[in-house]
Amino acid sequence: MNLRETEISNKPVFEGRLIDLNVETISLPNGKTATREIVKHPDASAAIAINDEKKMLLVKQWREPIKQLTLEIPAGLIDETDASPLDAMKRELNEEGGYKAEYWEKVSEFYTSVGFCDEKIHLFYCDTLSKIEHKRPLDEDEFLTQEWYSLPELKQLIASGKIMDAKTVMAITFWENMILTGNQSND
Amino acid sequence: MNLRETEISNKPVFEGRLIDLNVETISLPNGKTATREIVKHPDASAAIAINDEKKMLLVKQWREPIKQLTLEIPAGLIDETDASPLDAMKRELNEEGGYKAEYWEKVSEFYTSVGFCDEKIHLFYCDTLSKIEHKRPLDEDEFLTQEWYSLPELKQLIASGKIMDAKTVMAITFWENMILTGNQSND
């Protein structure tokens, strides 16, 4: 069965600081036409960062789209100064956490919401963390604090609805999986 | 530390079929102003649906935002005819799969991309599936096929980059954890 949609035309609707929005007219597999509203978003990196006490680093910050404080794993956009997604994550761990890590591992990469958006996140695992003496500053419009949680605490925070960010729920599930299968580098 | 951002004004930029876009001007914790580009998206339900052969149901469909065929767990928007997120998921499992399930469990709920969007997904687990004789039709602009995969096959599909949808990667990791911890209803 042919499932492919074919682009007929593409109308730019908005070009912003973070995202762009286009409305595409497409041809459906049955030959009819339809529209697709598509958000263009830069790719990002995120990390499961585990300290020597087996606690995960989370950052607390205000998220205006849901008008709530969130607890999230450190993450950030990949910018033109970053040589790679890993390089971007090392910069973010410095900026958001003030840490560097000796051990890094790629965990996964995924699209956050393929129905309307092209945003891709590169997810890493790191441990053997150490504090950086002269950490890089946060972005001008970025305000956050750090917290550290054990796996049982993280599972409780998910169960109670305190952690509701998809990449963070995924990170915790991955980390539990690594522990259950004994696949953890710093054991 | 006060992390809260406060809305000063809100400019509607686009009202679409699926999403709306607003640009908000906010007051930062330090009193300066900044803008936030915010996409409004309806909530959705998704399901880990496991058959009696311990295989997971995936649907293959074209996703124009990334111009690729994807493999995803069954999912869909919650609409005004649905009494609840679970009710929406039962309808989607009928429409996208042609199945009903006897056993249902809520797994998690999460925001897909809190940096710019308010989309929330309600994730369920179900098993004890049976085919529905008269299945509901798909949406007019929806074309998809069904596939069933075992856990080792799913892990291989993630490793090879064939599965890159966030909710589906999360669903597979959750299911693996359920199996690893022996917490599976149909064992």
Boltz contact constraints between the chains, C-beta under 6 A:
constraints:
  - contact:
      token1: [A, 1]
      token2: [B, 145]
      max_distance: 6.0
  - contact:
      token1: [A, 3]
      token2: [B, 61]
      max_distance: 6.0
  - contact:
      token1: [A, 3]
      token2: [B, 62]
      max_distance: 6.0
  - contact:
      token1: [A, 3]
      token2: [B, 143]
      max_distance: 6.0
  - contact:
      token1: [A, 4]
      token2: [B, 62]
      max_distance: 6.0
  - contact:
      token1: [A, 5]
      token2: [B, 62]
      max_distance: 6.0
  - contact:
      token1: [A, 5]
      token2: [B, 64]
      max_distance: 6.0
  - contact:
      token1: [A, 13]
      token2: [B, 14]
      max_distance: 6.0
  - contact:
      token1: [A, 14]
      token2: [B, 13]
      max_distance: 6.0
  - contact:
      token1: [A, 16]
      token2: [B, 37]
      max_distance: 6.0
  - contact:
      token1: [A, 18]
      token2: [B, 37]
      max_distance: 6.0
  - contact:
      token1: [A, 19]
      token2: [B, 37]
      max_distance: 6.0
  - contact:
      token1: [A, 19]
      token2: [B, 116]
      max_distance: 6.0
  - contact:
      token1: [A, 21]
      token2: [B, 21]
      max_distance: 6.0
  - contact:
      token1: [A, 26]
      token2: [B, 64]
      max_distance: 6.0
  - contact:
      token1: [A, 28]
      token2: [B, 141]
      max_distance: 6.0
  - contact:
      token1: [A, 29]
      token2: [B, 143]
      max_distance: 6.0
  - contact:
      token1: [A, 34]
      token2: [B, 141]
      max_distance: 6.0
  - contact:
      token1: [A, 36]
      token2: [B, 64]
      max_distance: 6.0
  - contact:
      token1: [A, 37]
      token2: [B, 16]
      max_distance: 6.0
  - contact:
      token1: [A, 37]
      token2: [B, 18]
      max_distance: 6.0
  - contact:
      token1: [A, 37]
      token2: [B, 19]
      max_distance: 6.0
  - contact:
      token1: [A, 38]
      token2: [B, 65]
      max_distance: 6.0
  - contact:
      token1: [A, 61]
      token2: [B, 3]
      max_distance: 6.0
  - contact:
      token1: [A, 62]
      token2: [B, 3]
      max_distance: 6.0
  - contact:
      token1: [A, 62]
      token2: [B, 4]
      max_distance: 6.0
  - contact:
      token1: [A, 62]
      token2: [B, 5]
      max_distance: 6.0
  - contact:
      token1: [A, 63]
      token2: [B, 114]
      max_distance: 6.0
  - contact:
      token1: [A, 64]
      token2: [B, 5]
      max_distance: 6.0
  - contact:
      token1: [A, 64]
      token2: [B, 26]
      max_distance: 6.0
  - contact:
      token1: [A, 64]
      token2: [B, 36]
      max_distance: 6.0
  - contact:
      token1: [A, 65]
      token2: [B, 38]
      max_distance: 6.0
  - contact:
      token1: [A, 65]
      token2: [B, 117]
      max_distance: 6.0
  - contact:
      token1: [A, 65]
      token2: [B, 118]
      max_distance: 6.0
  - contact:
      token1: [A, 66]
      token2: [B, 111]
      max_distance: 6.0
  - contact:
      token1: [A, 66]
      token2: [B, 114]
      max_distance: 6.0
  - contact:
      token1: [A, 66]
      token2: [B, 118]
      max_distance: 6.0
  - contact:
      token1: [A, 70]
      token2: [B, 114]
      max_distance: 6.0
  - contact:
      token1: [A, 108]
      token2: [B, 169]
      max_distance: 6.0
  - contact:
      token1: [A, 110]
      token2: [B, 164]
      max_distance: 6.0
  - contact:
      token1: [A, 110]
      token2: [B, 166]
      max_distance: 6.0
  - contact:
      token1: [A, 110]
      token2: [B, 169]
      max_distance: 6.0
  - contact:
      token1: [A, 111]
      token2: [B, 66]
      max_distance: 6.0
  - contact:
      token1: [A, 111]
      token2: [B, 164]
      max_distance: 6.0
  - contact:
      token1: [A, 111]
      token2: [B, 165]
      max_distance: 6.0
  - contact:
      token1: [A, 112]
      token2: [B, 112]
      max_distance: 6.0
  - contact:
      token1: [A, 112]
      token2: [B, 113]
      max_distance: 6.0
  - contact:
      token1: [A, 112]
      token2: [B, 166]
      max_distance: 6.0
  - contact:
      token1: [A, 113]
      token2: [B, 112]
      max_distance: 6.0
  - contact:
      token1: [A, 113]
      token2: [B, 113]
      max_distance: 6.0
  - contact:
      token1: [A, 114]
      token2: [B, 63]
      max_distance: 6.0
  - contact:
      token1: [A, 114]
      token2: [B, 65]
      max_distance: 6.0
  - contact:
      token1: [A, 114]
      token2: [B, 66]
      max_distance: 6.0
  - contact:
      token1: [A, 114]
      token2: [B, 70]
      max_distance: 6.0
  - contact:
      token1: [A, 114]
      token2: [B, 165]
      max_distance: 6.0
  - contact:
      token1: [A, 116]
      token2: [B, 18]
      max_distance: 6.0
  - contact:
      token1: [A, 116]
      token2: [B, 19]
      max_distance: 6.0
  - contact:
      token1: [A, 116]
      token2: [B, 65]
      max_distance: 6.0
  - contact:
      token1: [A, 117]
      token2: [B, 65]
      max_distance: 6.0
  - contact:
      token1: [A, 118]
      token2: [B, 65]
      max_distance: 6.0
  - contact:
      token1: [A, 118]
      token2: [B, 66]
      max_distance: 6.0
  - contact:
      token1: [A, 141]
      token2: [B, 28]
      max_distance: 6.0
  - contact:
      token1: [A, 141]
      token2: [B, 34]
      max_distance: 6.0
  - contact:
      token1: [A, 143]
      token2: [B, 3]
      max_distance: 6.0
  - contact:
      token1: [A, 143]
      token2: [B, 29]
      max_distance: 6.0
  - contact:
      token1: [A, 145]
      token2: [B, 1]
      max_distance: 6.0
  - contact:
      token1: [A, 164]
      token2: [B, 110]
      max_distance: 6.0
  - contact:
      token1: [A, 164]
      token2: [B, 111]
      max_distance: 6.0
  - contact:
      token1: [A, 165]
      token2: [B, 111]
      max_distance: 6.0
  - contact:
      token1: [A, 165]
      token2: [B, 114]
      max_distance: 6.0
  - contact:
      token1: [A, 166]
      token2: [B, 110]
      max_distance: 6.0
  - contact:
      token1: [A, 166]
      token2: [B, 112]
      max_distance: 6.0
  - contact:
      token1: [A, 166]
      token2: [B, 166]
      max_distance: 6.0
  - contact:
      token1: [A, 169]
      token2: [B, 108]
      max_distance: 6.0
  - contact:
      token1: [A, 169]
      token2: [B, 110]
      max_distance: 6.0
  - contact:
      token1: [A, 170]
      token2: [B, 170]
      max_distance: 6.0
  - contact:
      token1: [A, 173]
      token2: [B, 173]
      max_distance: 6.0
  - contact:
      token1: [A, 173]
      token2: [B, 174]
      max_distance: 6.0
  - contact:
      token1: [A, 174]
      token2: [B, 173]
      max_distance: 6.0
  - contact:
      token1: [A, 176]
      token2: [B, 177]
      max_distance: 6.0
  - contact:
      token1: [A, 177]
      token2: [B, 173]
      max_distance: 6.0
  - contact:
      token1: [A, 177]
      token2: [B, 176]
      max_distance: 6.0
  - contact:
      token1: [A, 177]
      token2: [B, 177]
      max_distance: 6.0
  - contact:
      token1: [A, 180]
      token2: [B, 180]
      max_distance: 6.0
